[in-house]
Amino acid sequence: MTEPRKLYVGLDVGGTSVKVGLFLQDGTLVGKGSVPTPPIVDEAGYSAVTNGIGQVLAEADATTAEVLGIGLAIPCPVPADGIIRMQANIQIDAPGLEAALHAFCPQAAVKFVNDANAAAMGELWTGAAKGRTSLVFVTIGTGVGGGVVIDGKVVAGAFGAGGEIGHLRMNPNEERACGCGGKGHLEQYASATGVVSNYLAECEARGVEPIELTGPSDSKDVFQACREGDEVALAAMRTMADYLGRALSLVANVVDPELFLLGGGASASADVYLETLVERYRACAINVNADTPIEVASLGNDAGIYGAAYVALQAAEA
Amino acid sequence: MTEPRKLYVGLDVGGTSVKVGLFLQDGTLVGKGSVPTPPIVDEAGYSAVTNGIGQVLAEADATTAEVLGIGLAIPCPVPADGIIRMQANIQIDAPGLEAALHAFCPQAAVKFVNDANAAAMGELWTGAAKGRTSLVFVTIGTGVGGGVVIDGKVVAGAFGAGGEIGHLRMNPNEERACGCGGKGHLEQYASATGVVSNYLAECEARGVEPIELTGPSDSKDVFQACREGDEVALAAMRTMADYLGRALSLVANVVDPELFLLGGGASASADVYLETLVERYRACAINVNADTPIEVASLGNDAGIYGAAYVALQAAEA
């Protein structure tokens, strides 16, 4: 008879799919799957999620009794007390889902975590921040998100707003509104959408016809133009790096992490902007932390499942 | 025979004096004293400090064997690893002093902590943040300092810059330099010195003769003019509140504390600016943390000795 394994499940609950990862306690991924995101508000929704977990367990020859923790990365604020008071773009009844997960895996600690915070924890566990005790993760996609890790733990925040870096109010003179209703927020200048918007503004200011863009949040075309030496695109990139560099200097003066990691879709184009970003960060930082490294994250889209599982492992061992 | 007490010493090492506090583990102050700050770089300097502790112990009928922790609040960055790499305006050989303290109180854990971080911890232990697990403390004096506490612990920072709120780069267009050499930092607008400078700038812009000021960092006169309805002084106060309110909103989007506390000399004039500050904070904050309380700290100049002792207690119990 073999010793039962200690297994941890990480779920990344997104708008279109729930990704499932099954992990050993050392961070080894032993199974992976996904199910389309149901409205997670009734038994049918809960079952869709537990069935998704069940399938990954079956493929790994694992039993529900071996699962000691289930972490759920979700796209809304999760305060330090774990009680979710607001929702973003998914329908989820957190207490109902938690009860269903407890019934499905009775040994498991169940823990919710904000998705960007989960990604930060994933990078800490097995990714580009492995071996560190602190980091700030910045995800650059349609918006800008963030995760702050101090002393090996997520800073969830009293109201779930820990690491809400995209909504740092960088420019009090901005007239245009951010998606959240505020004005002059970092994500207006430094998200994929922001880069496109910087570019279109530069084109208008210079009276230049823009290149053809795939979509309003597709910064890839702008970054490709940068690679080809397009001065207008480069100016848009510099605006992004300017805002993001100063924002990271602000973050550094609050929590002073060991390193910054960049993730999200637009981190794939870091070859275009990383050098300028580091230079802008240094110009804004104070002496003691001017050399904090800024690097690209390594787990890509899997960071969420890794981090959710790791948060569940911490909860199970607490 | 009575049980030996568990005692903790908090030292607040300032430019002119070393304050000494002796505490029970529940935060009760049982003795207090101070000695002029020597150059703490040789045996004579170390002895001056240990003699100061010895005197407070003697007055409280306590022995060095009862001291389980000695914390030292110092005015320079103290990184998470405790190794001090730079100094501010005091001369201190930290490893030498640590060795002398270990020799003096062999049972005691010795711990260094940045002074603003210590004040934050003092407020958490027995002050205005008692019972909380997170807070951000802002000290408003000649400069602006800060202390970030998450999960009951100081965020020292990888390079000792945790809570360096005075040097948040708020205004990238500022031409004037901050004391640290940077430009557009919070403390240029929101310290006592900053309030006076805001006031003089308003006077010049309006062609108004300034009131008589006691000194370049004495904001008291400006705040008194505010109480008397002086429109120019009120404009200077609003500039302070504008910058500080936005800065707190930035901090809230990084660590999202349960509350903000204001300390330092200019917190005595909070009656003049607190309402405007809260209003400006709310206008800049995102929805989830727009109601984070902003209050005045309660321990005054003793916050440092309380917090230093508390940090030592945490180290002793770790």
HADDOCK unambig.tbl for C-alpha pairs under 7 A between the chains (distance, minus, plus):
assign (segid A and resid 155 and name CA) (segid B and resid 255 and name CA) 6.36 0.50 0.50
assign (segid A and resid 157 and name CA) (segid B and resid 255 and name CA) 5.71 0.50 0.50
assign (segid A and resid 157 and name CA) (segid B and resid 256 and name CA) 4.54 0.50 0.50
assign (segid A and resid 157 and name CA) (segid B and resid 257 and name CA) 6.06 0.50 0.50
assign (segid A and resid 158 and name CA) (segid B and resid 256 and name CA) 5.75 0.50 0.50
assign (segid A and resid 158 and name CA) (segid B and resid 257 and name CA) 5.53 0.50 0.50
assign (segid A and resid 158 and name CA) (segid B and resid 258 and name CA) 5.27 0.50 0.50
assign (segid A and resid 159 and name CA) (segid B and resid 256 and name CA) 6.60 0.50 0.50
assign (segid A and resid 159 and name CA) (segid B and resid 288 and name CA) 6.09 0.50 0.50
assign (segid A and resid 159 and name CA) (segid B and resid 289 and name CA) 6.05 0.50 0.50
assign (segid A and resid 161 and name CA) (segid B and resid 253 and name CA) 5.79 0.50 0.50
assign (segid A and resid 161 and name CA) (segid B and resid 256 and name CA) 5.48 0.50 0.50
assign (segid A and resid 161 and name CA) (segid B and resid 288 and name CA) 6.89 0.50 0.50
assign (segid A and resid 162 and name CA) (segid B and resid 253 and name CA) 5.87 0.50 0.50
assign (segid A and resid 162 and name CA) (segid B and resid 254 and name CA) 5.13 0.50 0.50
assign (segid A and resid 162 and name CA) (segid B and resid 255 and name CA) 4.62 0.50 0.50
assign (segid A and resid 162 and name CA) (segid B and resid 256 and name CA) 5.08 0.50 0.50
assign (segid A and resid 163 and name CA) (segid B and resid 253 and name CA) 5.88 0.50 0.50
assign (segid A and resid 163 and name CA) (segid B and resid 254 and name CA) 4.54 0.50 0.50
assign (segid A and resid 163 and name CA) (segid B and resid 255 and name CA) 6.43 0.50 0.50
assign (segid A and resid 164 and name CA) (segid B and resid 253 and name CA) 4.84 0.50 0.50
assign (segid A and resid 164 and name CA) (segid B and resid 254 and name CA) 6.07 0.50 0.50
assign (segid A and resid 165 and name CA) (segid B and resid 253 and name CA) 6.01 0.50 0.50
assign (segid A and resid 165 and name CA) (segid B and resid 254 and name CA) 6.34 0.50 0.50
assign (segid A and resid 168 and name CA) (segid B and resid 250 and name CA) 5.38 0.50 0.50
assign (segid A and resid 168 and name CA) (segid B and resid 253 and name CA) 6.36 0.50 0.50
assign (segid A and resid 169 and name CA) (segid B and resid 250 and name CA) 6.62 0.50 0.50
assign (segid A and resid 169 and name CA) (segid B and resid 284 and name CA) 6.87 0.50 0.50
assign (segid A and resid 250 and name CA) (segid B and resid 168 and name CA) 5.38 0.50 0.50
assign (segid A and resid 250 and name CA) (segid B and resid 169 and name CA) 6.62 0.50 0.50
assign (segid A and resid 251 and name CA) (segid B and resid 254 and name CA) 6.59 0.50 0.50
assign (segid A and resid 253 and name CA) (segid B and resid 161 and name CA) 5.78 0.50 0.50
assign (segid A and resid 253 and name CA) (segid B and resid 162 and name CA) 5.85 0.50 0.50
assign (segid A and resid 253 and name CA) (segid B and resid 163 and name CA) 5.88 0.50 0.50
assign (segid A and resid 253 and name CA) (segid B and resid 164 and name CA) 4.83 0.50 0.50
assign (segid A and resid 253 and name CA) (segid B and resid 165 and name CA) 6.02 0.50 0.50
assign (segid A and resid 253 and name CA) (segid B and resid 168 and name CA) 6.36 0.50 0.50
assign (segid A and resid 254 and name CA) (segid B and resid 162 and name CA) 5.14 0.50 0.50
assign (segid A and resid 254 and name CA) (segid B and resid 163 and name CA) 4.54 0.50 0.50
assign (segid A and resid 254 and name CA) (segid B and resid 164 and name CA) 6.08 0.50 0.50
assign (segid A and resid 254 and name CA) (segid B and resid 165 and name CA) 6.36 0.50 0.50
assign (segid A and resid 254 and name CA) (segid B and resid 251 and name CA) 6.58 0.50 0.50
assign (segid A and resid 255 and name CA) (segid B and resid 155 and name CA) 6.37 0.50 0.50
assign (segid A and resid 255 and name CA) (segid B and resid 157 and name CA) 5.70 0.50 0.50
assign (segid A and resid 255 and name CA) (segid B and resid 162 and name CA) 4.62 0.50 0.50
assign (segid A and resid 255 and name CA) (segid B and resid 163 and name CA) 6.45 0.50 0.50
assign (segid A and resid 256 and name CA) (segid B and resid 157 and name CA) 4.53 0.50 0.50
assign (segid A and resid 256 and name CA) (segid B and resid 158 and name CA) 5.74 0.50 0.50
assign (segid A and resid 256 and name CA) (segid B and resid 159 and name CA) 6.58 0.50 0.50
assign (segid A and resid 256 and name CA) (segid B and resid 161 and name CA) 5.50 0.50 0.50
assign (segid A and resid 256 and name CA) (segid B and resid 162 and name CA) 5.08 0.50 0.50
assign (segid A and resid 257 and name CA) (segid B and resid 157 and name CA) 6.05 0.50 0.50
assign (segid A and resid 257 and name CA) (segid B and resid 158 and name CA) 5.52 0.50 0.50
assign (segid A and resid 258 and name CA) (segid B and resid 158 and name CA) 5.27 0.50 0.50
assign (segid A and resid 284 and name CA) (segid B and resid 169 and name CA) 6.86 0.50 0.50
assign (segid A and resid 288 and name CA) (segid B and resid 159 and name CA) 6.10 0.50 0.50
assign (segid A and resid 288 and name CA) (segid B and resid 161 and name CA) 6.88 0.50 0.50
assign (segid A and resid 289 and name CA) (segid B and resid 159 and name CA) 6.04 0.50 0.50
